[in-house]
Amino acid sequence: MPIVKYPRAREPLYYEWDRRAQKCGLRHTVYAVNGDQYTGEWLDNLVHGKGTQIWKSTGAVYSGDWKFGKQDGYGSYSIPDPVTKEYKRVYTGWWKNGQKTGQGVSFYPNGERYEGEWSDGVRGGWGRMYYLDGSSYEGQWEADQPNGQGMLLLPNGNRYEGAWKDGKKHGPGRYFYVDKGQLLEGTWAEGIAKCGVLVDFGRDKAPAPPEYPIPKIELDDPAGVLAKAQELLDDSNN
């Protein structure tokens, strides 16, 4: 009886090509169709682990941790200067799901700097902001604005300590006029002092004190003054 040999069944070649195309583990530079390039680790065809991504359209570079295709962990993001072409850091710190989240430092094009906590890509939590004019704010942040308790320190040494809302002084606080040796303690609404008491504070050591000290005034109803301040604040919120 003749022996009939049948050819071994083989899977289509595109199955093998697909397996070879799947990226997993450490790879050399991989180029995308749009010109972006990535060098580093992969998992299940997604960037995962340690790696560096360069975006062709902007020249931006991210180097650090990745998780399933997104920045996740610790990493640094930089962009090239449009004139010198030298790379400048934009952000160094922690990421989660492609967003700045946790502790990090951000460097702004105008020279300002923020050090502190981030939430979903914006300033949120406790942090310190250094402004271009030499002033600084340290305190609570929410939705990328000072919100909660914080201190604003001005270049001449004057400072405000108290409540903030949407980036403005709002609520009870104290303003120290260090240059004059005076202290204003009261209530603010949308950045404007609505009610308070101004007293001398360190006047003898102030560099430019007023000619005469502030006379002391005895209040017959201090509780009434505070109640009026709270009333003004409530009206501004409505």
C-alpha positions as CSV (number, residue, x, y, z in Angstrom):
1,M,0.0,0.0,0.0
2,P,1.6,3.3,-1.0
3,I,2.4,5.8,1.8
4,V,1.0,9.2,1.2
5,K,2.9,12.0,2.8
6,Y,1.0,15.2,3.6
7,P,2.8,18.5,4.0
8,R,3.1,19.6,7.6
9,A,0.5,22.2,8.4
10,R,2.1,25.6,8.9
11,E,0.5,28.7,10.3
12,P,0.4,31.7,8.0
13,L,3.6,33.7,7.9
14,Y,2.0,36.8,9.1
15,Y,1.5,35.1,12.5
16,E,5.3,34.7,12.8
17,W,5.8,38.3,11.6
18,D,3.4,39.6,14.2
19,R,5.2,37.8,17.0
20,R,8.5,39.2,15.9
21,A,7.0,42.7,15.8
22,Q,5.8,42.5,19.3
23,K,8.1,44.4,21.5
24,C,9.0,43.1,25.0
25,G,12.1,43.7,27.1
26,L,15.0,46.0,26.4
27,R,15.1,47.4,22.9
28,H,17.3,49.7,21.0
29,T,15.8,52.8,19.5
30,V,12.4,52.3,17.9
31,Y,11.1,54.9,15.5
32,A,7.4,55.6,15.1
33,V,5.8,56.5,11.8
34,N,5.6,60.2,12.8
35,G,9.3,60.3,13.6
36,D,9.1,60.0,17.4
37,Q,11.7,57.7,18.9
38,Y,11.9,55.6,22.0
39,T,14.8,53.8,23.6
40,G,14.3,51.5,26.6
41,E,12.1,48.7,28.0
42,W,8.8,47.3,26.7
43,L,6.1,45.0,27.9
44,D,3.4,43.6,25.7
45,N,4.2,46.0,22.9
46,L,3.9,49.0,25.2
47,V,6.7,51.2,26.6
48,H,7.1,49.9,30.2
49,G,10.0,50.3,32.6
50,K,13.0,52.6,32.1
51,G,13.2,54.5,28.9
52,T,13.7,57.8,26.9
53,Q,11.2,59.2,24.5
54,I,11.9,62.0,22.0
55,W,9.0,63.8,20.2
56,K,10.0,64.9,16.7
57,S,7.4,67.7,16.4
58,T,8.6,69.6,19.5
59,G,12.0,68.1,20.2
60,A,10.8,67.4,23.8
61,V,12.5,64.6,25.8
62,Y,11.2,62.5,28.6
63,S,13.6,60.2,30.4
64,G,12.5,58.0,33.3
65,D,9.9,55.5,34.4
66,W,7.0,54.2,32.2
67,K,4.0,52.0,32.9
68,F,1.9,50.6,30.0
69,G,2.7,53.4,27.6
70,K,2.5,56.4,30.0
71,Q,4.9,58.2,32.2
72,D,4.6,56.7,35.7
73,G,7.2,56.9,38.4
74,Y,10.1,59.2,38.5
75,G,11.3,61.1,35.4
76,S,12.5,64.3,33.8
77,Y,10.9,66.3,31.0
78,S,12.9,68.8,28.9
79,I,12.5,70.9,25.8
80,P,15.1,72.6,23.5
81,D,15.6,76.3,23.7
82,P,14.3,77.8,20.4
83,V,17.4,80.0,20.0
84,T,20.3,78.1,21.5
85,K,18.8,74.6,20.9
86,E,20.1,73.6,24.3
87,Y,17.8,71.5,26.4
88,K,16.1,73.1,29.4
89,R,14.4,71.2,32.2
90,V,10.7,71.8,32.4
91,Y,9.8,69.3,35.2
92,T,11.6,66.8,37.3
93,G,9.7,64.6,39.7
94,W,7.0,62.0,40.1
95,W,4.4,61.0,37.5
96,K,1.2,58.9,37.5
97,N,-0.7,57.8,34.5
98,G,1.0,60.4,32.3
99,Q,0.4,63.3,34.6
100,K,2.6,65.1,37.1
101,T,1.5,63.7,40.5
102,G,3.4,63.8,43.8
103,Q,6.6,65.7,44.6
104,G,8.3,67.6,41.8
105,V,10.1,70.7,40.6
106,S,8.8,72.7,37.6
107,F,10.9,75.3,35.8
108,Y,9.0,78.0,33.9
109,P,10.3,79.8,30.7
110,N,10.4,83.2,32.5
111,G,12.7,81.9,35.2
112,E,10.1,81.2,37.9
113,R,10.2,77.9,39.8
114,Y,7.8,75.7,41.7
115,E,8.8,73.1,44.3
116,G,6.2,70.9,45.9
117,E,3.2,68.7,45.4
118,W,1.3,68.1,42.2
119,S,-2.1,66.5,41.5
120,D,-3.3,65.4,38.1
121,G,-0.8,67.6,36.3
122,V,-1.3,70.8,38.2
123,R,0.0,72.3,41.4
124,G,-2.0,70.8,44.3
125,G,-1.0,70.1,47.9
126,W,1.8,71.9,49.7
127,G,4.4,73.8,47.7
128,R,6.7,76.8,47.3
129,M,6.6,79.2,44.3
130,Y,9.4,81.5,43.4
131,Y,8.2,84.5,41.2
132,L,10.1,86.6,38.7
133,D,9.9,89.8,40.8
134,G,11.7,88.1,43.8
135,S,8.6,87.3,45.8
136,S,7.7,83.8,46.9
137,Y,4.6,82.0,48.2
138,E,4.7,78.9,50.4
139,G,1.6,77.1,51.5
140,Q,-1.4,75.1,50.2
141,W,-2.4,74.8,46.6
142,E,-5.5,73.6,44.8
143,A,-6.4,73.6,41.1
144,D,-3.0,75.3,40.3
145,Q,-3.8,78.3,42.6
146,P,-2.9,79.2,46.2
147,N,-5.9,77.9,48.2
148,G,-6.0,77.4,51.9
149,Q,-3.3,78.7,54.3
150,G,-0.1,80.2,53.0
151,M,2.5,83.0,53.2
152,L,3.5,85.5,50.6
153,L,6.9,87.0,51.1
154,L,7.7,90.2,49.1
155,P,11.2,91.3,48.0
156,N,11.3,94.1,50.6
157,G,10.6,91.7,53.4
158,N,6.9,92.5,53.9
159,R,4.7,89.4,54.1
160,Y,1.2,88.2,54.3
161,E,0.2,85.2,56.4
162,G,-3.3,83.8,56.3
163,A,-6.1,82.4,54.1
164,W,-6.2,82.2,50.3
165,K,-8.8,81.4,47.7
166,D,-8.3,81.1,44.0
167,G,-4.9,82.8,44.2
168,K,-6.0,85.8,46.2
169,K,-5.9,86.8,49.9
170,H,-9.3,85.8,51.2
171,G,-10.3,85.3,54.9
172,P,-8.5,86.0,58.1
173,G,-4.9,87.0,57.8
174,R,-2.0,89.2,59.0
175,Y,0.1,91.6,56.9
176,F,3.5,92.5,58.2
177,Y,4.9,95.9,57.0
178,V,8.5,95.1,58.0
179,D,9.8,98.2,56.3
180,K,7.5,100.4,58.5
181,G,7.3,98.3,61.6
182,Q,3.6,97.8,61.4
183,L,1.1,94.9,61.5
184,L,-2.3,94.8,59.9
185,E,-4.5,92.0,61.3
186,G,-7.9,91.5,59.8
187,T,-10.0,90.1,57.1
188,W,-9.4,90.0,53.3
189,A,-11.9,89.4,50.5
190,E,-10.6,88.7,46.9
191,G,-7.2,90.2,47.7
192,I,-8.5,93.4,49.4
193,A,-8.3,94.1,53.1
194,K,-11.9,94.7,54.2
195,C,-11.5,95.2,58.0
196,G,-8.7,95.1,60.5
197,V,-6.5,96.6,63.1
198,L,-3.2,98.3,62.4
199,V,-0.6,98.4,65.2
200,D,3.1,99.1,65.6
201,F,5.2,95.9,65.4
202,G,8.9,96.1,65.6
203,R,8.9,99.8,64.8
204,D,12.1,100.5,66.6
205,K,14.0,98.2,64.2
206,A,12.2,99.1,61.0
207,P,14.3,100.7,58.2
208,A,11.6,103.3,57.3
209,P,9.2,103.7,60.2
210,P,6.5,106.5,60.2
211,E,7.3,109.7,62.0
212,Y,4.8,109.0,64.7
213,P,3.7,105.8,66.3
214,I,0.1,104.6,66.0
215,P,-2.0,105.6,69.0
216,K,-3.6,102.8,70.9
217,I,-7.4,102.7,70.8
218,E,-9.4,100.8,73.3
219,L,-12.3,98.9,71.7
220,D,-15.6,98.8,73.6
221,D,-16.8,95.8,71.6
222,P,-14.0,93.8,70.0
223,A,-16.4,90.9,69.4
224,G,-18.6,93.2,67.5
225,V,-15.7,94.3,65.3
226,L,-14.9,90.6,64.5
227,A,-18.6,89.9,63.8
228,K,-18.7,92.8,61.3
229,A,-15.6,91.6,59.6
230,Q,-17.1,88.1,59.2
231,E,-20.3,89.8,57.8
232,L,-18.3,91.6,55.2
233,L,-16.6,88.4,54.2
234,D,-19.9,86.5,53.9
235,D,-21.3,89.3,51.7
236,S,-18.3,89.0,49.3
237,N,-18.9,85.3,49.0
238,N,-22.5,85.7,48.0
